[in-house]
Amino acid sequence: MFIGHFAVGFACKRLAPRASLGALMAAPLFLDLLWPLFLIAGLESVRIDPRNTAFTPLDLHDYPYTHSLAAALVWSALFAGAFFAVTRYHRGALVVGAGVFSHWLLDFVSHGPDMPLYPGGVTLVGLGLWNSRVGTVLVEVSLFAAGLWLYLATTHARRLRGSIALWALVALLAAIYSTTVFGPPPPSVEAIKYVGVTSWLFVPWAWWIDRNRTVSMAVADAGS
């Protein structure tokens, strides 16, 4: 998944309106934010294989510390604990913890059987949605549209830049996704590593969007 994870971040604003979209977006992206760092550190690895699935040219054969089931549970708890330590927002901590774990669930649906249950485990799982390019696009675009709709129904722009920043992000994600679907494979593993690190920029961008938008009164009261 790619934009499907962003969908979760947008939708979670409805569940935890006091939480910043920056944190809510960082949560479902978190495993993929860690992944390039683990690649750079040599703790995990990836190969480029254009025939791996119909959707992705990546052979994700070695990522036990970011994408195994056990690791996802640990990262979820750590993220939720850190969020609560900073904000003291119980609902928000539960939502971001679930957001982190949602990444593993969505990847479980998308990936072929390449996701270990725990580091060192030999059992690999994955339902293989990526074996259908059309199916993957339909599912991800539908999820993204639903998540964005929920965010728009939950917030409104306080000033023009609240709309511009949001729609600029949507346009960029659409462009990246189109390149993923129709473009060539990455030129090298090194490119995957260092381009992947730039994904961290989505977190302050989401925070800035939220700073310039206001939660509707009814949603704010329900989520307090």
Buried (B, 14 or more C-beta within 10 A) or exposed (E): BBBBBBBBBBBBBBBBBEBBBBBBBBBBBBBBBBBBBBBBEEBBEBEBBEEBBBBBBBBBEBBBBBBBBBBBBBBBEEBBEEBBEEBEBEBBBBBBBBBBBBBBBBBBBBBBEBBBBEEEBEEBBBBBBBBBBEBBBEBBBEBBEEBBEBBBEBBEBEEEBBBEBBEEBBEEBEEBBEEBEEEEBBEEEEEBBEEBBEBBEBBEBBBBBBBBBBBEEEBBEEBE
